[in-house]
Amino acid sequence: MTTARILAVTVDCRKPDLLAEFWEKALGNAKTRTWTDSHGLTYRQVEFDDGPALLFQPVPEEKTVKNRLHLDLAPVGRDQRAEVERLVMLGAKVLADPDDDPWIVLADPEGNEFCVLPPR
C-alpha cells in the first residue's frame, strides 16, 4: 500500500532559471513552470510525465559541500561517453572518471554533483 509519493526533488540554488534550463535540456521531454510563494520567492519547476519534478528553490548562499543526495542518469539512445559530452556542452563539468567504477561524476552549472552511468 502506497502511503506517500515523491512530488519533487528540491534543489537549493542561487540561479533557479539557469538550473531549470540546464536540467530541462539535459533530461528532455519536460516542461518548466515558474511560480512564486507567499514570501515572494520565485521557483522554477521542471516537470516530467513519469516521475517526480525537479524544483529549483532560490537561496542566498553558495553551495559549500558535497551533495548528500544526487541524481544518477542513464543515457537513452546513446552511449555513456556521448551523453557526458552532450551534458558538458550544455554546461556540466566532469569532476571524476574513475577507472574502477561504471559511473562518471559531473557537476551542473551551480556545482551540484550527479552521475552518468552506462545505458540500461
BALOBA-1460 file (C-alpha; in Angstrom, 3 decimals):
// residues 120
<rec num="1" residu="m" x="0.000" y="0.000" z="0.000"/>
<rec num="2" residu="t" x="1.445" y="3.341" z="-1.039"/>
<rec num="3" residu="t" x="1.349" y="5.898" z="1.760"/>
<rec num="4" residu="a" x="3.073" y="8.792" z="0.012"/>
<rec num="5" residu="r" x="4.804" y="9.612" z="-3.249"/>
<rec num="6" residu="i" x="7.663" y="11.898" z="-4.178"/>
<rec num="7" residu="l" x="6.321" y="15.025" z="-5.888"/>
<rec num="8" residu="a" x="9.639" y="16.777" z="-6.414"/>
<rec num="9" residu="v" x="13.321" y="16.686" z="-5.660"/>
<rec num="10" residu="t" x="14.141" y="20.194" z="-4.458"/>
<rec num="11" residu="v" x="17.492" y="21.813" z="-5.175"/>
<rec num="12" residu="d" x="18.643" y="24.914" z="-3.293"/>
<rec num="13" residu="c" x="20.350" y="27.237" z="-5.760"/>
<rec num="14" residu="r" x="21.372" y="30.786" z="-6.492"/>
<rec num="15" residu="k" x="20.050" y="30.841" z="-10.075"/>
<rec num="16" residu="p" x="16.830" y="28.833" z="-10.476"/>
<rec num="17" residu="d" x="16.398" y="29.963" z="-14.095"/>
<rec num="18" residu="l" x="19.871" y="28.741" z="-15.074"/>
<rec num="19" residu="l" x="19.481" y="25.348" z="-13.414"/>
<rec num="20" residu="a" x="15.946" y="24.780" z="-14.694"/>
<rec num="21" residu="e" x="17.126" y="25.495" z="-18.233"/>
<rec num="22" residu="f" x="20.124" y="23.149" z="-17.870"/>
<rec num="23" residu="w" x="18.103" y="20.265" z="-16.427"/>
<rec num="24" residu="e" x="15.221" y="20.716" z="-18.875"/>
<rec num="25" residu="k" x="17.707" y="20.352" z="-21.765"/>
<rec num="26" residu="a" x="19.673" y="17.596" z="-20.018"/>
<rec num="27" residu="l" x="16.630" y="15.407" z="-19.378"/>
<rec num="28" residu="g" x="14.407" y="16.386" z="-22.296"/>
<rec num="29" residu="n" x="10.681" y="15.680" z="-22.580"/>
<rec num="30" residu="a" x="9.998" y="18.143" z="-19.779"/>
<rec num="31" residu="k" x="8.089" y="21.326" z="-19.246"/>
<rec num="32" residu="t" x="9.103" y="24.128" z="-16.933"/>
<rec num="33" residu="r" x="6.825" y="26.305" z="-14.918"/>
<rec num="34" residu="t" x="7.529" y="29.276" z="-12.676"/>
<rec num="35" residu="w" x="5.678" y="30.095" z="-9.502"/>
<rec num="36" residu="t" x="6.040" y="32.447" z="-6.540"/>
<rec num="37" residu="d" x="5.470" y="31.555" z="-2.898"/>
<rec num="38" residu="s" x="3.790" y="33.645" z="-0.196"/>
<rec num="39" residu="h" x="7.168" y="35.240" z="0.700"/>
<rec num="40" residu="g" x="7.797" y="36.493" z="-2.831"/>
<rec num="41" residu="l" x="10.408" y="33.836" z="-3.745"/>
<rec num="42" residu="t" x="10.218" y="32.666" z="-7.352"/>
<rec num="43" residu="y" x="10.746" y="28.961" z="-8.023"/>
<rec num="44" residu="r" x="11.367" y="27.095" z="-11.270"/>
<rec num="45" residu="q" x="9.939" y="23.609" z="-11.563"/>
<rec num="46" residu="v" x="10.870" y="21.115" z="-14.285"/>
<rec num="47" residu="e" x="8.058" y="18.572" z="-14.651"/>
<rec num="48" residu="f" x="8.001" y="15.181" z="-16.373"/>
<rec num="49" residu="d" x="5.189" y="12.856" z="-17.424"/>
<rec num="50" residu="d" x="6.656" y="9.950" z="-15.456"/>
<rec num="51" residu="g" x="8.231" y="10.754" z="-12.141"/>
<rec num="52" residu="p" x="8.937" y="13.499" z="-9.659"/>
<rec num="53" residu="a" x="9.635" y="17.064" z="-10.715"/>
<rec num="54" residu="l" x="12.879" y="18.929" z="-10.116"/>
<rec num="55" residu="l" x="12.175" y="22.075" z="-8.107"/>
<rec num="56" residu="f" x="14.804" y="24.834" z="-8.040"/>
<rec num="57" residu="q" x="14.467" y="26.907" z="-4.896"/>
<rec num="58" residu="p" x="16.311" y="30.226" z="-4.609"/>
<rec num="59" residu="v" x="18.625" y="30.628" z="-1.619"/>
<rec num="60" residu="p" x="21.146" y="33.389" z="-0.840"/>
<rec num="61" residu="e" x="24.144" y="31.188" z="-0.018"/>
<rec num="62" residu="e" x="26.531" y="29.405" z="-2.398"/>
<rec num="63" residu="k" x="26.943" y="25.624" z="-2.374"/>
<rec num="64" residu="t" x="29.769" y="24.776" z="0.032"/>
<rec num="65" residu="v" x="29.981" y="20.989" z="0.497"/>
<rec num="66" residu="k" x="29.325" y="17.747" z="-1.390"/>
<rec num="67" residu="n" x="25.672" y="16.915" z="-2.051"/>
<rec num="68" residu="r" x="24.035" y="14.490" z="0.375"/>
<rec num="69" residu="l" x="21.622" y="13.494" z="-2.400"/>
<rec num="70" residu="h" x="22.381" y="13.318" z="-6.125"/>
<rec num="71" residu="l" x="20.821" y="12.154" z="-9.368"/>
<rec num="72" residu="d" x="22.063" y="9.147" z="-11.357"/>
<rec num="73" residu="l" x="21.371" y="9.370" z="-15.081"/>
<rec num="74" residu="a" x="21.416" y="6.625" z="-17.702"/>
<rec num="75" residu="p" x="21.538" y="7.728" z="-21.350"/>
<rec num="76" residu="v" x="18.780" y="6.757" z="-23.768"/>
<rec num="77" residu="g" x="19.749" y="6.256" z="-27.394"/>
<rec num="78" residu="r" x="23.463" y="6.988" z="-26.980"/>
<rec num="79" residu="d" x="26.457" y="5.622" z="-25.111"/>
<rec num="80" residu="q" x="27.753" y="6.929" z="-21.805"/>
<rec num="81" residu="r" x="30.659" y="8.955" z="-23.258"/>
<rec num="82" residu="a" x="28.431" y="10.624" z="-25.838"/>
<rec num="83" residu="e" x="25.959" y="11.551" z="-23.086"/>
<rec num="84" residu="v" x="28.728" y="13.053" z="-20.951"/>
<rec num="85" residu="e" x="29.940" y="15.102" z="-23.934"/>
<rec num="86" residu="r" x="26.391" y="16.350" z="-24.560"/>
<rec num="87" residu="l" x="25.943" y="17.356" z="-20.917"/>
<rec num="88" residu="v" x="29.292" y="19.166" z="-20.893"/>
<rec num="89" residu="m" x="28.184" y="21.122" z="-23.967"/>
<rec num="90" residu="l" x="25.064" y="22.142" z="-22.007"/>
<rec num="91" residu="g" x="27.189" y="23.490" z="-19.131"/>
<rec num="92" residu="a" x="28.104" y="20.496" z="-16.944"/>
<rec num="93" residu="k" x="31.661" y="19.845" z="-15.774"/>
<rec num="94" residu="v" x="33.328" y="16.440" z="-15.388"/>
<rec num="95" residu="l" x="34.548" y="16.001" z="-11.787"/>
<rec num="96" residu="a" x="35.726" y="12.366" z="-11.809"/>
<rec num="97" residu="d" x="36.004" y="9.486" z="-14.252"/>
<rec num="98" residu="p" x="37.247" y="6.583" z="-12.109"/>
<rec num="99" residu="d" x="38.673" y="3.562" z="-13.935"/>
<rec num="100" residu="d" x="37.262" y="1.105" z="-11.399"/>
<rec num="101" residu="d" x="33.659" y="2.372" z="-11.292"/>
<rec num="102" residu="p" x="30.988" y="2.357" z="-14.018"/>
<rec num="103" residu="w" x="29.909" y="5.972" z="-13.411"/>
<rec num="104" residu="i" x="31.280" y="9.369" z="-14.368"/>
<rec num="105" residu="v" x="30.736" y="12.182" z="-11.863"/>
<rec num="106" residu="l" x="29.691" y="15.566" z="-13.214"/>
<rec num="107" residu="a" x="28.514" y="18.860" z="-11.746"/>
<rec num="108" residu="d" x="25.692" y="21.034" z="-13.047"/>
<rec num="109" residu="p" x="26.279" y="24.785" z="-13.637"/>
<rec num="110" residu="e" x="25.999" y="25.513" z="-9.873"/>
<rec num="111" residu="g" x="28.285" y="22.659" z="-8.818"/>
<rec num="112" residu="n" x="25.662" y="20.069" z="-7.797"/>
<rec num="113" residu="e" x="27.117" y="16.613" z="-8.363"/>
<rec num="114" residu="f" x="25.371" y="13.951" z="-10.445"/>
<rec num="115" residu="c" x="26.479" y="10.727" z="-12.125"/>
<rec num="116" residu="v" x="26.149" y="9.317" z="-15.606"/>
<rec num="117" residu="l" x="26.079" y="5.530" z="-15.764"/>
<rec num="118" residu="p" x="26.072" y="3.241" z="-18.814"/>
<rec num="119" residu="p" x="22.732" y="2.810" z="-20.640"/>
<rec num="120" residu="r" x="20.264" y="0.368" z="-19.081"/>
